Amino acid sequence: MKIILPSTLTKKHQDALQKYLRGNPQYGTSIWETVYEAIDILSQTQVITEQTTRTFRQIYTEYVERPFAEPYIEQLLASDNVTKENLHIAAVFARKIIPSLQQANLLGKAWPQSLLLSTYCVYWWQSFCKGYAFEVEIMHDLSASDIDFHMHDVRNRVERLSPADLTVLGLWGDIKTSIYFLRQQSNKELRSDFYITRLYEKGHERTLVVFRSHWPGIQSVGKRPFLAK
């Protein structure tokens, strides 16, 4: 097996990934920015074997997302307390990532760079679980309210990839665990009419509903105006 790392992946990126993998408690904004950059670069990193050439992203999809996503979401939906139980549920499947990659002969001491592959897969699995736990929480909030809404079926991978996570009054909404998506789409037009997202500032968590500011008469950001805590 051969792993071809892009030249844009620097030692700074790799050091940040190692800190992320160790769960370094002294993470700052600058470190997270470097981790985000590193993950974006690694997405297109190629893994060449005798049989195939695949990217890190393709390997994650095949050996992590496809086998674990639906069972994880089913357990999440059956949970009585998503906020408290998600970390445990996510960890049960996270412990299966390394064995899954090893069984596919994609990890080993003979390929030191394969550690980056496992780090990449763990990162995206944690992001996946964080995102869908938040989405299920929002779904429970909306179900407990008087709001008429329609949500995509999170059990179905095709629907999970749909343009909108939910619709309210005919408006398309997207659920994000942070505002990092704004950076990713800085040169693109935002597709959704509104976004439900979370901000973390000085130890405080805020859930916001943000409408696209170019709408006539709508330029506000509200703190969860229609969602129960």
Sine and cosine of phi, psi and omega as CSV:
sin_phi,cos_phi,sin_psi,cos_psi,sin_omega,cos_omega
0.00,0.00,0.54,-0.84,0.02,-1.00
-0.69,-0.73,0.72,-0.70,0.04,-1.00
-0.91,-0.40,0.84,-0.54,-0.02,-1.00
-0.97,-0.23,0.96,-0.27,0.00,-1.00
-0.99,0.11,0.69,-0.72,0.05,-1.00
-0.89,0.46,0.53,-0.85,0.00,-1.00
-0.92,0.40,-0.33,0.94,-0.01,-1.00
-0.97,0.22,-0.17,0.99,0.05,-1.00
-0.99,0.11,0.96,-0.29,-0.10,-1.00
-1.00,-0.06,0.13,-0.99,0.08,-1.00
-0.89,0.47,-0.56,0.83,0.04,-1.00
-0.87,0.49,-0.67,0.74,0.05,-1.00
-0.88,0.47,-0.72,0.69,-0.05,-1.00
-0.92,0.39,-0.59,0.81,0.06,-1.00
-0.90,0.43,-0.65,0.76,0.01,-1.00
-0.91,0.42,-0.62,0.79,0.03,-1.00
-0.91,0.41,-0.60,0.80,0.03,-1.00
-0.91,0.42,-0.65,0.76,0.05,-1.00
-0.90,0.43,-0.65,0.76,0.04,-1.00
-0.88,0.48,-0.70,0.71,-0.04,-1.00
-0.91,0.41,-0.54,0.84,0.02,-1.00
-0.99,0.15,-0.13,0.99,-0.02,-1.00
0.93,0.37,0.67,0.74,-0.03,-1.00
-0.84,0.54,0.86,-0.52,-0.07,-1.00
-0.96,0.28,-0.17,0.98,-0.07,-1.00
-0.99,-0.15,0.55,0.83,0.02,-1.00
-0.91,0.41,0.71,-0.70,0.12,-0.99
-0.87,-0.49,0.07,-1.00,-0.02,-1.00
-0.85,0.53,-0.65,0.76,-0.05,-1.00
-0.90,0.43,-0.62,0.79,0.03,-1.00
-0.91,0.41,-0.70,0.72,0.02,-1.00
-0.87,0.48,-0.65,0.76,0.03,-1.00
-0.86,0.52,-0.65,0.76,0.00,-1.00
-0.93,0.37,-0.63,0.77,0.05,-1.00
-0.88,0.47,-0.71,0.70,0.02,-1.00
-0.85,0.53,-0.71,0.71,0.01,-1.00
-0.88,0.48,-0.70,0.72,-0.03,-1.00
-0.89,0.46,-0.68,0.73,0.00,-1.00
-0.90,0.43,-0.66,0.75,0.04,-1.00
-0.87,0.49,-0.66,0.75,0.00,-1.00
-0.92,0.40,-0.69,0.73,-0.05,-1.00
-0.92,0.39,-0.38,0.93,-0.03,-1.00
-0.81,0.58,-0.56,0.83,-0.04,-1.00
-0.98,-0.22,0.14,0.99,0.07,-1.00
-0.90,0.44,0.70,-0.71,-0.08,-1.00
-0.99,-0.11,0.66,-0.75,0.11,-0.99
-0.90,-0.44,0.90,-0.45,-0.08,-1.00
-0.95,-0.30,0.85,-0.53,0.10,-1.00
-0.86,-0.50,0.01,-1.00,0.02,-1.00
-0.91,0.42,-0.45,0.89,-0.07,-1.00
-1.00,-0.07,-0.65,0.76,-0.15,-0.99
-0.57,-0.82,0.23,-0.97,0.21,-0.98
-0.83,-0.55,0.87,-0.49,-0.05,-1.00
-0.72,-0.69,0.41,-0.91,0.07,-1.00
-1.00,0.03,0.27,-0.96,0.09,-1.00
-0.82,0.57,-0.66,0.75,-0.04,-1.00
-0.89,0.46,-0.68,0.73,0.01,-1.00
-0.90,0.43,-0.63,0.78,0.02,-1.00
-0.92,0.39,-0.67,0.74,0.06,-1.00
-0.85,0.53,-0.72,0.69,-0.02,-1.00
-0.87,0.49,-0.68,0.73,-0.08,-1.00
-0.96,0.27,-0.67,0.75,-0.16,-0.99
-0.97,-0.25,-0.11,0.99,0.02,-1.00
-0.82,-0.57,-0.87,0.48,-0.10,-1.00
-0.90,0.43,-0.77,0.64,-0.09,-1.00
-0.89,0.46,-0.69,0.72,-0.01,-1.00
-0.98,0.20,-0.44,0.90,-0.16,-0.99
-0.96,-0.30,-0.40,0.92,-0.15,-0.99
-0.87,0.49,-0.80,0.60,-0.07,-1.00
-0.90,0.43,-0.73,0.68,0.05,-1.00
-0.86,0.51,-0.63,0.78,0.04,-1.00
-0.89,0.46,-0.75,0.67,-0.05,-1.00
-0.90,0.43,-0.61,0.79,0.04,-1.00
-0.87,0.50,-0.69,0.73,0.04,-1.00
-0.92,0.40,-0.59,0.81,0.02,-1.00
-0.90,0.43,-0.70,0.72,-0.01,-1.00
-0.92,0.39,-0.47,0.88,0.00,-1.00
-1.00,0.10,-0.11,0.99,-0.06,-1.00
-0.96,0.28,0.62,-0.78,0.06,-1.00
-0.99,0.15,-0.35,0.94,0.00,-1.00
-0.58,-0.82,1.00,-0.04,-0.08,-1.00
-0.87,0.50,-0.69,0.72,-0.06,-1.00
-0.86,0.51,-0.68,0.73,-0.05,-1.00
-0.99,0.16,-0.55,0.84,-0.15,-0.99
-1.00,-0.09,-0.25,0.97,-0.10,-0.99
-0.87,0.50,-0.69,0.72,-0.06,-1.00
-0.86,0.51,-0.65,0.76,0.01,-1.00
-0.92,0.39,-0.71,0.70,-0.02,-1.00
-0.89,0.46,-0.71,0.71,-0.01,-1.00
-0.89,0.45,-0.62,0.78,-0.04,-1.00
-0.92,0.39,-0.55,0.83,0.02,-1.00
-0.85,0.53,-0.68,0.73,0.00,-1.00
-0.98,0.18,-0.54,0.84,0.01,-1.00
-0.86,0.50,-0.57,0.82,0.00,-1.00
-0.93,0.36,-0.19,0.98,0.02,-1.00
-1.00,-0.05,-0.15,0.99,-0.09,-1.00
-0.91,0.42,-0.80,0.61,-0.03,-1.00
-0.86,0.51,-0.75,0.66,0.05,-1.00
-0.86,0.52,-0.59,0.81,0.01,-1.00
-0.90,0.44,-0.69,0.73,0.01,-1.00
-0.94,0.34,-0.60,0.80,0.03,-1.00
-0.91,0.42,-0.66,0.75,0.01,-1.00
-0.89,0.46,-0.52,0.85,0.04,-1.00
-0.99,0.11,0.08,1.00,0.00,-1.00
0.87,0.50,0.68,0.73,-0.01,-1.00
-0.92,-0.38,-0.02,1.00,0.05,-1.00
-0.76,-0.64,0.51,-0.86,0.06,-1.00
0.23,-0.97,0.37,-0.93,0.00,-1.00
-0.89,0.45,-0.41,0.91,0.01,-1.00
-0.94,0.35,-0.28,0.96,-0.01,-1.00
-0.79,-0.61,0.99,0.14,-0.05,-1.00
-0.82,0.57,-0.53,0.85,-0.02,-1.00
-0.94,0.33,-0.21,0.98,0.03,-1.00
-0.92,0.39,-0.29,0.96,0.09,-1.00
-0.87,0.49,-0.56,0.83,0.05,-1.00
-0.91,0.41,-0.55,0.83,0.04,-1.00
-0.91,0.41,-0.71,0.70,0.01,-1.00
-0.91,0.42,-0.62,0.78,0.05,-1.00
-0.89,0.47,-0.69,0.72,0.02,-1.00
-0.86,0.51,-0.71,0.70,-0.03,-1.00
-0.92,0.39,-0.64,0.76,0.05,-1.00
-0.90,0.44,-0.67,0.74,0.02,-1.00
-0.85,0.53,-0.76,0.65,-0.07,-1.00
-0.94,0.33,-0.52,0.85,0.06,-1.00
-0.92,0.40,-0.69,0.72,0.03,-1.00
-0.89,0.46,-0.64,0.77,0.04,-1.00
-0.91,0.41,-0.66,0.75,0.03,-1.00
-0.86,0.51,-0.75,0.66,-0.05,-1.00
-0.92,0.40,-0.66,0.75,0.03,-1.00
-0.88,0.48,-0.68,0.74,-0.03,-1.00
-0.92,0.40,-0.71,0.71,-0.06,-1.00
-0.98,0.19,-0.42,0.91,0.14,-0.99
-0.91,0.42,-0.67,0.74,0.05,-1.00
-0.89,0.45,-0.67,0.74,-0.02,-1.00
-0.90,0.43,-0.67,0.74,0.03,-1.00
-0.91,0.40,-0.60,0.80,0.06,-1.00
-0.88,0.48,-0.70,0.71,0.03,-1.00
-0.89,0.45,-0.66,0.75,0.02,-1.00
-0.86,0.51,-0.68,0.74,0.03,-1.00
-0.90,0.43,-0.65,0.76,0.02,-1.00
-0.88,0.48,-0.73,0.68,-0.03,-1.00
-0.91,0.40,-0.62,0.78,0.01,-1.00
-0.90,0.44,-0.50,0.87,0.00,-1.00
-1.00,0.10,-0.09,1.00,-0.01,-1.00
-0.98,-0.20,-0.04,-1.00,0.04,-1.00
-0.99,-0.13,0.29,0.96,-0.06,-1.00
-1.00,0.06,0.72,-0.69,0.06,-1.00
-1.00,0.07,0.89,-0.45,-0.06,-1.00
-0.59,-0.80,0.31,-0.95,0.12,-0.99
-0.77,-0.64,0.73,-0.68,-0.04,-1.00
-0.87,-0.49,0.58,-0.81,0.06,-1.00
-0.92,0.40,0.36,-0.93,-0.05,-1.00
-0.99,0.13,0.96,-0.28,-0.07,-1.00
-0.93,0.36,-0.21,0.98,0.05,-1.00
-0.97,0.25,-0.34,0.94,-0.12,-0.99
-0.97,-0.24,0.87,-0.50,-0.07,-1.00
-0.88,0.48,-0.62,0.79,0.01,-1.00
-0.87,0.49,-0.69,0.72,0.00,-1.00
-0.95,0.32,-0.51,0.86,0.06,-1.00
-0.89,0.45,-0.42,0.91,0.01,-1.00
-1.00,-0.08,0.15,0.99,-0.02,-1.00
-0.93,0.37,0.38,-0.92,-0.05,-1.00
-0.87,0.50,-0.51,0.86,-0.03,-1.00
-0.80,-0.59,0.59,-0.81,0.06,-1.00
-0.99,0.16,-0.53,0.85,-0.01,-1.00
-0.39,-0.92,0.28,-0.96,0.10,-1.00
-0.78,-0.62,0.66,-0.75,0.06,-1.00
-0.71,-0.70,0.84,-0.54,-0.02,-1.00
0.82,0.58,0.59,0.81,0.02,-1.00
0.98,0.19,0.06,1.00,0.00,-1.00
-0.99,-0.15,0.66,-0.75,0.00,-1.00
-0.99,0.12,0.73,-0.68,0.03,-1.00
-0.82,-0.57,0.51,-0.86,0.03,-1.00
-0.79,-0.61,0.61,-0.79,-0.04,-1.00
-0.94,-0.35,0.84,-0.54,-0.05,-1.00
-0.77,-0.64,0.61,-0.79,-0.02,-1.00
-0.99,0.11,-0.11,0.99,0.05,-1.00
-0.37,-0.93,0.03,-1.00,0.03,-1.00
-0.99,-0.13,0.27,0.96,0.01,-1.00
-0.88,0.47,-0.46,0.89,-0.01,-1.00
-0.86,0.51,-0.44,0.90,0.03,-1.00
-0.91,0.43,-0.60,0.80,0.04,-1.00
-0.93,0.37,-0.66,0.75,-0.01,-1.00
-0.90,0.43,-0.49,0.87,-0.06,-1.00
-0.94,-0.34,0.40,0.92,-0.09,-1.00
-0.87,0.49,-0.49,0.87,-0.01,-1.00
-0.97,-0.24,0.21,0.98,-0.01,-1.00
-0.80,-0.59,0.41,-0.91,0.06,-1.00
-0.97,0.22,0.71,-0.70,0.04,-1.00
-0.90,0.43,0.71,-0.70,-0.12,-0.99
-1.00,0.09,-0.50,0.87,-0.12,-0.99
-1.00,-0.05,0.37,-0.93,0.02,-1.00
-0.99,0.17,-0.51,0.86,0.06,-1.00
-0.51,-0.86,0.33,-0.94,-0.02,-1.00
-0.76,-0.65,0.66,-0.75,0.16,-0.99
-0.96,-0.29,0.86,-0.51,-0.11,-0.99
-0.59,-0.81,0.16,-0.99,-0.01,-1.00
-0.84,-0.55,0.60,-0.80,0.09,-1.00
-0.85,-0.53,0.58,-0.81,0.05,-1.00
-0.84,-0.55,0.86,-0.51,-0.05,-1.00
-0.62,-0.78,0.87,-0.49,0.05,-1.00
0.78,0.62,0.70,0.71,0.07,-1.00
0.99,0.13,0.00,1.00,0.00,-1.00
-0.96,-0.28,0.63,-0.78,0.02,-1.00
-0.94,-0.33,0.75,-0.67,0.03,-1.00
-0.78,-0.63,0.71,-0.71,0.07,-1.00
-0.96,-0.28,0.85,-0.53,-0.11,-0.99
-0.89,-0.46,0.52,-0.85,0.19,-0.98
-0.93,-0.36,0.89,-0.46,-0.13,-0.99
-0.89,-0.45,0.83,-0.55,0.06,-1.00
-0.99,-0.12,0.49,-0.87,0.03,-1.00
-0.88,0.48,0.83,-0.56,-0.20,-0.98
-0.95,0.31,-0.24,0.97,-0.04,-1.00
-0.99,0.13,-0.04,1.00,0.09,-1.00
-0.92,0.39,0.67,-0.74,0.06,-1.00
-0.87,0.49,0.82,-0.57,0.09,-1.00
0.99,0.16,-0.05,1.00,0.01,-1.00
-0.83,-0.56,0.97,-0.24,0.00,-1.00
-0.65,-0.76,0.62,0.79,-0.12,-0.99
-0.90,-0.44,0.39,-0.92,0.14,-0.99
-0.85,-0.53,0.84,-0.54,-0.06,-1.00
-0.91,-0.42,0.46,-0.89,0.05,-1.00
-1.00,0.03,1.00,-0.05,0.08,-1.00
0.73,0.69,0.86,0.51,-0.16,-0.99
-0.93,0.37,-0.43,0.90,-0.04,-1.00
-0.83,-0.56,0.27,0.96,-0.02,-1.00
-0.91,-0.42,0.70,-0.71,0.06,-1.00
-0.96,0.28,0.51,-0.86,0.01,-1.00
-0.96,0.29,0.00,0.00,0.00,0.00
